[in-house]
């Protein structure tokens, strides 16, 4: 009889710990990412992060880029303009705003 009670009790504990006792989902990288808003003129300039095209600057004026923690090379390009390059460090839920005014190429 003791063995049966112990077995039922063990199953109950395991179901609590395995089921509702643990979180069902976790947010990706909590604290390990940062956010970057880009304000560029002209606002249709392309935004590159570590050499990868992310989109046009206007996309990231109100909806920031989410970047992994660390140092990133940000490049803003547009045909007919001199490119601008910046390095930023993001992490721990940091928020940055990058303001760039591209100059026309001679």
Secondary structure in CASP SS format (residue, H / E / C, confidence):
PFRMAT SS
TARGET T0000
AUTHOR 0000-0000-0000
METHOD secondary structure of the structure
MODEL  1
X C 1.00
X H 1.00
X H 1.00
X H 1.00
X H 1.00
X H 1.00
X H 1.00
X H 1.00
X H 1.00
X H 1.00
X H 1.00
X H 1.00
X H 1.00
X H 1.00
X H 1.00
X H 1.00
X H 1.00
X H 1.00
X C 1.00
X C 1.00
X C 1.00
X C 1.00
X C 1.00
X C 1.00
X C 1.00
X C 1.00
X C 1.00
X C 1.00
X C 1.00
X C 1.00
X C 1.00
X C 1.00
X E 1.00
X E 1.00
X E 1.00
X E 1.00
X E 1.00
X E 1.00
X E 1.00
X E 1.00
X E 1.00
X C 1.00
X C 1.00
X C 1.00
X C 1.00
X E 1.00
X E 1.00
X E 1.00
X E 1.00
X C 1.00
X C 1.00
X E 1.00
X E 1.00
X E 1.00
X E 1.00
X E 1.00
X H 1.00
X H 1.00
X H 1.00
X H 1.00
X C 1.00
X C 1.00
X C 1.00
X C 1.00
X E 1.00
X E 1.00
X E 1.00
X E 1.00
X C 1.00
X E 1.00
X E 1.00
X E 1.00
X E 1.00
X E 1.00
X E 1.00
X E 1.00
X E 1.00
X C 1.00
X C 1.00
X C 1.00
X E 1.00
X C 1.00
X C 1.00
X E 1.00
X E 1.00
X E 1.00
X E 1.00
X E 1.00
X E 1.00
X E 1.00
X C 1.00
X C 1.00
X C 1.00
X C 1.00
X E 1.00
X E 1.00
X E 1.00
X E 1.00
X E 1.00
X E 1.00
X E 1.00
X C 1.00
X C 1.00
X E 1.00
X C 1.00
X C 1.00
END
